[in-house]
Amino acid sequence: MAQEKCQLLIDGELVNAESGKTFQCINPANGDVLALIAEGDAPDIDKAVNAARRAFEQHWRDMDVGERGQLLRKVADLLRERLDDLALLETLDNGKPLADSKAGDIPGAAAYFDFYAGAVDKIHGDTVPFPGFFNYTVREPLGVVGAIVPWNYPLALAAIKCAPALACGNTVVLKPAEQTPLTALELGKICLDAGLPPGVLNVVTGFGPTAGAALARHTGVAKVTFTGSSEVGHKILEMSAANLKRTVLELGGKTANIVFADANWDAALNSAVRTIFLNQGQICTAGSRLLIEESIKDEFVGQLVAKAERLKVGDPLKPDTKMGAIVSKEQLDRIKMYIELGKEAGATLLTGGREPEAPELAGGYFMLPTVFDDVDNSMRIAQEEIFGPVLSVITFEDEDDAIAKANDVKYGLASALWTKDITKAHRVSRQLESGIVWVNVTNVVGPQSPYCGYKASGLGHESGMDAIETFTRLKSVWVNLSDEPHPWADM
């Protein structure tokens, strides 16, 4: 599909960017050009927002909720029907193993549309007892939602944002990451094929400082939902303030994966490897800090390194590949920078820290699974989000020390702990400062459960029925049950 030209999707039509500009979409596994992508900017965002507003007022807002649910269910069905094609596109665009795209990314996106298709007729208010009045609340859609998604799970994260927004009766302008725009455009086409009216979901490809910023600033947008770095999240919040639009920000993470001496070793070991090396470590909730009890550190880490070194890093299209390509040269260079910072700070590099030597991988962006020992929690590799396959091993003395070190970062997206002591598990969970806590498991998410972060990891929440609150506004209606005039005005 080299040199294919991909256009913007606005008001149900594929159109060129107003400027006529395009940019290259690169396969990170070999450096080949996959397609030329229309470079949307402020005028294109304005067209998309206007189209979304028309679709909101003329079609989507007042559509029968049963019909709306059926349309969203059809989107889920089409995602599953086109699994093979979408998974291949995601892997070519992102660099992740094809097996992961097939098993996780595409079915996960379909699951979100399924869940919210079933939620459309469960969006309701309450009645409030008040003498002399019938007071009730209703939940109404906001209007146009701007959704800005990153490159690590392009289709799944688009679904996490678009499915609840659409279920609540909003229309959407979706801005995918410039590195991975292909499956977002396919999602837009699938929505049209499913029967969603033109303009309900618009897709504008382009760059963050131009198209993304225009979407965040646009006064016709009622809400922005963004997933990405904390630094960009702050900018999104500032730009959204122009019309006090609502914002949901799912930002960075530095997950502490705490392993106590009484843990189930086999389960904890396998999960410690998976949580940091899955998706090449490009996950907000990756367990990038392994907090390990001192008494078991040497044996546990020795076995972990052995497992890491057996992971196959290579062509993401091959079935035995466990780790594919890093999404871009820019991201690979960032990972390399942090590896050098770790060495300079005095951490011990146990394995990895370099690109694989296989000649067939020379044209792509790859990094071996990397493990640092002797990491102090104050080091930058322990404090800053690397977003790559780099694990920092940090020891702790006791439960209090583990909790203190786990919480001693600016982030608070997720944490995990491993113990056979159920009392300890609940006690520690209560004290961990993160929106998600996993006990004897890692990286479990789904449409049924809210996804939220503490501290610098975010603002608001996504997923679950809790997301309905963030994609609607609450109206309180008062009905006077008395015919008597109010005495205040009596003269």
C-alpha positions as CSV (number, residue, x, y, z in Angstrom):
1,M,0.0,0.0,0.0
2,A,3.0,2.3,-0.5
3,Q,2.2,5.8,-1.6
4,E,-1.6,5.3,-1.1
5,K,-3.2,8.6,-0.4
6,C,-5.4,8.7,2.7
7,Q,-7.8,11.6,3.0
8,L,-9.7,13.2,5.9
9,L,-13.1,12.0,6.7
10,I,-15.5,14.9,7.2
11,D,-19.3,14.9,7.0
12,G,-19.2,11.4,5.5
13,E,-16.9,12.3,2.7
14,L,-13.2,11.6,2.0
15,V,-11.6,15.0,1.3
16,N,-8.1,16.5,1.0
17,A,-6.8,18.9,3.6
18,E,-7.6,22.5,2.8
19,S,-3.8,23.2,2.5
20,G,-3.3,20.2,0.1
21,K,-0.4,19.1,2.4
22,T,0.4,15.4,3.1
23,F,2.8,13.6,5.4
24,Q,4.4,10.2,5.3
25,C,3.1,7.3,7.4
26,I,6.1,5.0,8.1
27,N,6.2,1.3,8.9
28,P,8.5,1.2,12.0
29,A,9.6,-2.3,11.3
30,N,11.4,-1.5,8.1
31,G,11.2,2.2,7.4
32,D,9.0,1.8,4.4
33,V,6.4,4.4,3.5
34,L,2.9,2.9,4.0
35,A,0.9,5.9,2.8
36,L,0.7,9.6,2.3
37,I,-1.7,11.1,4.9
38,A,-3.7,14.3,4.5
39,E,-2.3,16.9,6.9
40,G,-5.3,18.5,8.5
41,D,-5.0,21.9,10.2
42,A,-7.3,24.5,11.8
43,P,-9.6,25.0,8.7
44,D,-10.2,21.3,8.5
45,I,-10.9,21.0,12.2
46,D,-13.4,23.9,11.8
47,K,-15.1,22.0,8.9
48,A,-15.3,18.8,10.9
49,V,-16.7,20.5,14.0
50,N,-19.3,22.2,12.0
51,A,-20.3,18.9,10.3
52,A,-20.4,17.2,13.7
53,R,-22.6,20.0,15.1
54,R,-25.1,19.7,12.2
55,A,-25.2,15.9,12.6
56,F,-25.7,16.3,16.3
57,E,-28.7,18.7,15.9
58,Q,-30.3,17.0,12.9
59,H,-29.8,13.3,13.5
60,W,-27.9,11.9,16.4
61,R,-29.0,13.8,19.6
62,D,-32.7,13.0,19.2
63,M,-32.4,9.5,17.6
64,D,-34.3,6.8,19.3
65,V,-31.9,5.2,21.8
66,G,-32.8,1.7,20.6
67,E,-31.8,2.6,17.1
68,R,-28.6,4.3,18.3
69,G,-27.7,1.2,20.2
70,Q,-28.3,-1.0,17.2
71,L,-25.9,1.1,15.1
72,L,-23.2,0.9,17.7
73,R,-23.6,-2.8,17.9
74,K,-23.2,-3.0,14.1
75,V,-19.9,-1.1,14.4
76,A,-18.7,-3.8,16.9
77,D,-19.8,-6.5,14.5
78,L,-18.0,-4.9,11.6
79,L,-14.8,-4.5,13.6
80,R,-14.8,-8.3,14.4
81,E,-15.7,-9.2,10.8
82,R,-12.7,-7.1,9.5
83,L,-10.4,-8.3,12.3
84,D,-7.6,-9.7,10.0
85,D,-7.4,-6.6,7.8
86,L,-7.5,-4.2,10.8
87,A,-5.0,-6.2,12.8
88,L,-2.6,-6.2,9.8
89,L,-3.0,-2.5,9.3
90,E,-2.5,-1.8,13.0
91,T,0.7,-3.8,13.0
92,L,2.1,-2.3,9.9
93,D,1.4,1.2,11.3
94,N,2.4,0.7,14.9
95,G,5.0,-2.1,14.8
96,K,3.4,-4.3,17.5
97,P,3.3,-8.1,16.9
98,L,0.4,-9.2,14.7
99,A,-0.6,-11.8,17.2
100,D,-1.2,-9.0,19.8
101,S,-3.2,-6.9,17.3
102,K,-5.4,-9.9,16.6
103,A,-5.8,-11.1,20.2
104,G,-6.1,-7.7,21.9
105,D,-6.4,-4.5,20.0
106,I,-9.2,-5.2,17.5
107,P,-11.4,-7.4,19.8
108,G,-10.8,-4.9,22.5
109,A,-12.1,-2.0,20.3
110,A,-15.2,-4.1,19.4
111,A,-15.9,-4.9,23.1
112,Y,-16.1,-1.2,23.9
113,F,-18.7,-0.6,21.1
114,D,-20.6,-3.6,22.3
115,F,-20.6,-2.4,25.9
116,Y,-21.8,1.1,25.2
117,A,-24.3,-0.2,22.6
118,G,-26.0,-1.9,25.6
119,A,-25.7,1.3,27.7
120,V,-27.6,3.7,25.5
121,D,-31.0,2.9,27.2
122,K,-29.5,3.0,30.7
123,I,-28.6,6.7,30.7
124,H,-31.1,8.3,33.1
125,G,-31.5,10.8,35.9
126,D,-33.1,10.6,39.3
127,T,-36.1,12.0,41.2
128,V,-35.5,14.2,44.2
129,P,-38.0,14.4,47.0
130,F,-39.0,18.0,47.7
131,P,-42.3,19.2,49.3
132,G,-44.6,20.9,46.8
133,F,-42.5,20.1,43.7
134,F,-41.7,17.3,41.3
135,N,-37.9,17.6,40.9
136,Y,-36.2,15.3,38.5
137,T,-32.8,15.2,36.7
138,V,-32.0,14.3,33.2
139,R,-28.7,13.5,31.5
140,E,-28.2,15.2,28.1
141,P,-25.4,14.9,25.5
142,L,-22.8,17.7,25.5
143,G,-22.7,18.2,21.7
144,V,-19.4,17.9,19.8
145,V,-16.6,15.9,21.5
146,G,-13.0,16.2,20.4
147,A,-11.1,13.0,20.9
148,I,-7.3,13.0,20.6
149,V,-5.6,9.6,20.8
150,P,-2.0,8.4,21.0
151,W,-0.1,5.9,19.0
152,N,0.4,2.9,21.3
153,Y,-3.1,1.4,21.0
154,P,-4.5,3.5,18.1
155,L,-7.8,1.7,17.4
156,A,-8.6,0.5,20.9
157,L,-8.1,4.0,22.4
158,A,-10.2,5.5,19.7
159,A,-13.0,3.1,20.7
160,I,-12.6,3.8,24.4
161,K,-13.3,7.5,23.6
162,C,-15.7,7.3,20.7
163,A,-18.0,4.5,21.9
164,P,-19.3,6.2,25.1
165,A,-19.3,9.6,23.5
166,L,-21.6,8.3,20.7
167,A,-23.7,6.2,23.1
168,C,-24.5,9.4,25.0
169,G,-25.7,11.1,21.9
170,N,-22.7,13.3,21.2
171,T,-20.9,13.5,17.8
172,V,-17.2,13.3,17.5
173,V,-14.1,14.8,15.8
174,L,-11.3,12.2,16.1
175,K,-7.7,13.3,15.8
176,P,-5.4,10.2,15.7
177,A,-1.7,10.3,16.4
178,E,0.3,11.3,13.3
179,Q,2.4,8.2,13.7
180,T,-0.6,5.8,13.5
181,P,-3.6,7.3,11.6
182,L,-4.6,4.3,9.5
183,T,-7.0,2.4,11.7
184,A,-8.7,5.6,12.9
185,L,-9.6,6.3,9.3
186,E,-10.9,2.8,8.9
187,L,-13.0,3.2,12.0
188,G,-14.6,6.3,10.4
189,K,-15.5,4.3,7.3
190,I,-16.8,1.4,9.4
191,C,-19.1,3.8,11.2
192,L,-20.5,4.9,7.9
193,D,-20.9,1.3,6.7
194,A,-22.7,0.5,9.9
195,G,-25.3,3.2,9.1
196,L,-24.2,6.1,11.4
197,P,-25.3,9.4,9.7
198,P,-22.6,11.4,8.0
199,G,-20.8,13.8,10.4
200,V,-21.5,11.8,13.5
201,L,-17.8,10.6,13.5
202,N,-15.3,12.7,11.6
203,V,-11.6,11.9,11.4
204,V,-9.0,14.6,10.9
205,T,-5.4,13.4,10.6
206,G,-2.5,15.8,11.3
207,F,-0.1,17.0,13.9
208,G,-0.6,17.8,17.5
209,P,0.6,21.4,17.5
210,T,-1.7,22.3,14.6
211,A,-4.8,20.0,14.2
212,G,-4.7,18.8,17.9
213,A,-4.4,22.4,19.2
214,A,-7.1,23.7,16.9
215,L,-9.5,21.0,18.2
216,A,-8.7,21.8,21.8
217,R,-9.2,25.5,21.2
218,H,-12.3,25.3,19.1
219,T,-15.3,27.0,20.8
220,G,-17.7,24.7,19.0
221,V,-16.3,21.7,20.9
222,A,-18.0,20.9,24.2
223,K,-15.5,18.4,25.5
224,V,-12.0,17.2,24.8
225,T,-10.9,13.7,25.8
226,F,-7.1,13.2,25.5
227,T,-4.7,10.4,26.1
228,G,-1.0,11.2,26.0
229,S,1.9,12.7,28.0
230,S,1.4,14.9,31.1
231,E,3.2,17.7,29.4
232,V,0.8,17.8,26.4
233,G,-2.1,17.3,28.8
234,H,-1.3,20.5,30.6
235,K,-1.4,22.3,27.2
236,I,-4.7,20.7,26.3
237,L,-6.1,21.9,29.6
238,E,-4.9,25.5,29.0
239,M,-6.3,25.6,25.4
240,S,-9.6,24.1,26.5
241,A,-10.2,26.9,28.9
242,A,-11.2,29.3,26.1
243,N,-14.8,28.2,26.4
244,L,-14.6,26.2,29.6
245,K,-15.0,23.0,27.7
246,R,-14.9,19.8,29.8
247,T,-11.7,17.8,29.6
248,V,-10.8,14.2,30.4
249,L,-7.0,13.6,30.5
250,E,-5.5,10.2,30.7
251,L,-1.8,10.9,31.0
252,G,1.4,9.2,31.9
253,G,2.3,6.5,34.4
254,K,5.1,4.9,36.3
255,T,3.6,1.8,37.6
256,A,5.1,0.2,40.7
257,N,4.9,-3.6,40.5
258,I,5.4,-4.7,44.1
259,V,6.5,-8.3,44.7
260,F,6.4,-9.5,48.4
261,A,8.4,-12.5,49.5
262,D,5.3,-14.6,50.0
263,A,4.1,-14.1,46.4
264,N,3.3,-16.8,43.9
265,W,6.6,-16.7,42.1
266,D,5.6,-18.3,38.8
267,A,2.7,-15.9,38.3
268,A,4.6,-12.9,39.6
269,L,7.6,-13.6,37.3
270,N,5.5,-14.1,34.2
271,S,3.5,-11.0,34.9
272,A,6.6,-8.9,35.7
273,V,8.0,-9.8,32.3
274,R,4.7,-9.2,30.4
275,T,3.8,-5.9,32.0
276,I,6.9,-4.1,30.9
277,F,7.8,-5.8,27.6
278,L,4.3,-6.2,26.2
279,N,3.7,-3.7,23.3
280,Q,7.5,-3.0,23.6
281,G,6.8,-1.3,26.9
282,Q,4.7,1.4,25.2
283,I,1.8,1.2,27.7
284,C,0.8,3.9,30.2
285,T,0.3,1.3,32.9
286,A,3.5,-0.7,32.1
287,G,5.1,-2.1,35.3
288,S,8.3,-0.1,34.7
289,R,9.3,-0.2,38.4
290,L,9.7,-3.6,39.9
291,L,9.7,-3.1,43.7
292,I,11.1,-6.4,45.1
293,E,11.5,-7.5,48.7
294,E,15.2,-7.6,49.5
295,S,15.2,-11.2,50.7
296,I,14.2,-12.6,47.3
297,K,15.6,-10.0,45.0
298,D,18.7,-11.8,43.6
299,E,16.9,-15.1,42.8
300,F,13.8,-13.4,41.4
301,V,15.6,-11.0,39.2
302,G,17.9,-13.7,37.9
303,Q,15.0,-15.7,36.7
304,L,13.3,-12.6,35.3
305,V,16.4,-11.7,33.2
306,A,16.6,-15.2,31.9
307,K,12.9,-14.9,30.8
308,A,13.5,-11.5,29.2
309,E,16.5,-12.8,27.2
310,R,14.3,-15.6,25.7
311,L,11.8,-13.1,24.3
312,K,11.8,-13.0,20.5
313,V,12.4,-9.5,19.2
314,G,11.8,-9.2,15.5
315,D,9.5,-9.0,12.6
316,P,6.1,-8.2,14.0
317,L,4.4,-10.2,11.2
318,K,6.0,-13.5,12.3
319,P,4.0,-15.6,14.7
320,D,6.8,-16.3,17.2
321,T,7.6,-12.6,17.7
322,K,6.9,-11.3,21.2
323,M,8.3,-7.8,20.8
324,G,8.0,-5.9,17.6
325,A,9.2,-2.5,16.6
326,I,9.2,0.8,18.5
327,V,6.7,3.1,16.9
328,S,9.2,5.7,15.5
329,K,12.9,6.7,15.4
330,E,12.0,9.6,17.7
331,Q,10.7,7.2,20.3
332,L,13.6,4.8,19.9
333,D,16.0,7.7,20.4
334,R,14.1,8.7,23.6
335,I,14.5,5.2,25.0
336,K,18.2,5.2,24.2
337,M,18.6,8.5,26.0
338,Y,17.0,7.1,29.2
339,I,19.2,4.0,29.0
340,E,22.3,6.2,29.0
341,L,20.9,8.2,31.9
342,G,20.5,5.0,33.8
343,K,24.1,4.0,33.2
344,E,25.3,7.5,34.1
345,A,23.3,7.5,37.4
346,G,25.0,4.3,38.5
347,A,22.3,1.7,37.8
348,T,23.6,-1.8,36.8
349,L,22.5,-2.9,33.3
350,L,21.7,-6.6,33.5
351,T,20.5,-7.2,30.0
352,G,19.5,-5.4,26.8
353,G,20.1,-1.7,26.5
354,R,20.8,-1.9,22.8
355,E,19.2,-2.6,19.4
356,P,19.2,-6.2,18.2
357,E,22.0,-7.2,15.8
358,A,19.9,-9.2,13.3
359,P,20.6,-7.7,9.8
360,E,17.0,-8.2,8.7
361,L,15.9,-5.7,11.4
362,A,18.4,-3.0,10.4
363,G,15.9,-0.8,8.7
364,G,13.5,-0.7,11.6
365,Y,13.3,0.7,15.1
366,F,13.9,-2.1,17.7
367,M,15.1,-2.3,21.3
368,L,16.0,-5.4,23.3
369,P,14.2,-6.0,26.6
370,T,16.3,-4.0,29.1
371,V,16.6,-4.5,32.8
372,F,18.4,-2.2,35.3
373,D,19.4,-3.3,38.8
374,D,20.5,-1.2,41.7
375,V,18.1,1.5,40.9
376,D,17.5,4.2,43.4
377,N,13.9,5.5,43.3
378,S,15.3,9.1,42.9
379,M,16.9,8.3,39.5
380,R,15.3,9.6,36.4
381,I,14.8,6.1,35.0
382,A,12.7,5.5,38.1
383,Q,10.8,8.8,38.1
384,E,10.1,9.6,34.5
385,E,8.0,7.8,32.0
386,I,10.2,6.2,29.4
387,F,7.5,4.4,27.4
388,G,9.8,1.6,26.2
389,P,11.0,-1.8,27.3
390,V,13.1,-0.6,30.2
391,L,12.6,-2.1,33.7
392,S,14.0,-0.5,36.9
393,V,14.6,-3.0,39.8
394,I,14.2,-1.3,43.2
395,T,14.4,-3.2,46.5
396,F,12.3,-2.5,49.7
397,E,12.8,-3.6,53.2
398,D,9.2,-4.0,54.5
399,E,5.6,-3.1,53.7
400,D,5.9,0.5,54.8
401,D,9.0,1.0,52.7
402,A,7.3,-0.6,49.6
403,I,4.3,1.8,50.0
404,A,6.5,4.8,50.4
405,K,8.6,4.0,47.3
406,A,5.6,3.1,45.2
407,N,4.0,6.5,46.0
408,D,7.1,8.5,45.6
409,V,6.5,9.6,42.0
410,K,4.5,12.3,40.4
411,Y,2.3,9.8,38.6
412,G,-0.6,7.8,40.0
413,L,-2.2,5.8,37.1
414,A,-1.7,2.2,38.2
415,S,0.1,-0.1,40.6
416,A,0.2,-3.8,41.3
417,L,1.1,-6.0,44.2
418,W,1.8,-9.7,44.7
419,T,1.2,-11.5,47.9
420,K,-0.7,-14.6,49.2
421,D,-1.7,-12.6,52.3
422,I,-5.2,-11.3,51.5
423,T,-5.2,-9.0,54.5
424,K,-1.9,-7.4,53.4
425,A,-3.3,-7.1,49.9
426,H,-6.3,-5.1,51.0
427,R,-4.2,-3.0,53.4
428,V,-1.6,-2.1,50.9
429,S,-4.1,-1.4,48.1
430,R,-5.8,1.2,50.3
431,Q,-2.5,3.1,50.7
432,L,-1.3,3.1,47.1
433,E,-1.9,6.4,45.4
434,S,-3.1,5.3,42.0
435,G,-6.4,5.1,40.2
436,I,-6.0,1.4,39.5
437,V,-4.6,-1.3,41.8
438,W,-4.0,-4.8,40.6
439,V,-3.6,-7.6,43.1
440,N,-1.8,-10.8,41.8
441,V,-2.3,-9.6,38.3
442,T,-1.3,-6.7,36.0
443,N,-2.7,-4.7,33.1
444,V,-6.3,-6.0,33.3
445,V,-8.7,-3.4,31.8
446,G,-12.1,-3.5,30.2
447,P,-15.1,-1.5,29.2
448,Q,-17.0,-2.5,32.3
449,S,-14.6,-0.8,34.8
450,P,-13.6,2.8,35.2
451,Y,-10.1,3.8,34.1
452,C,-8.7,6.8,36.0
453,G,-5.5,8.3,37.3
454,Y,-4.3,10.2,40.4
455,K,-1.9,13.1,40.6
456,A,-0.1,13.9,37.3
457,S,-1.6,10.8,35.6
458,G,-4.9,12.4,34.7
459,L,-8.1,14.2,35.2
460,G,-11.5,12.5,35.1
461,H,-12.2,8.9,34.2
462,E,-13.0,6.7,31.2
463,S,-14.7,3.4,30.7
464,G,-17.5,1.8,32.7
465,M,-20.8,3.3,33.4
466,D,-18.9,6.1,35.1
467,A,-17.9,7.4,31.6
468,I,-21.6,8.3,31.0
469,E,-21.2,11.0,33.6
470,T,-18.3,12.6,31.7
471,F,-20.0,12.6,28.3
472,T,-23.3,14.1,29.5
473,R,-24.5,17.1,31.4
474,L,-27.0,17.1,34.2
475,K,-30.1,19.1,34.1
476,S,-32.4,19.6,37.1
477,V,-36.1,20.2,36.3
478,W,-38.6,21.6,38.9
479,V,-42.3,21.2,38.4
480,N,-44.6,23.2,40.8
481,L,-47.4,20.9,42.1
482,S,-49.4,23.8,43.5
483,D,-51.7,26.3,41.8
484,E,-51.3,28.8,44.5
485,P,-49.3,32.0,43.7
486,H,-46.2,32.7,45.7
487,P,-47.1,35.2,48.5
488,W,-43.9,37.3,48.1
489,A,-45.5,39.4,45.3
490,D,-48.8,39.9,47.2
491,M,-49.4,43.6,47.9
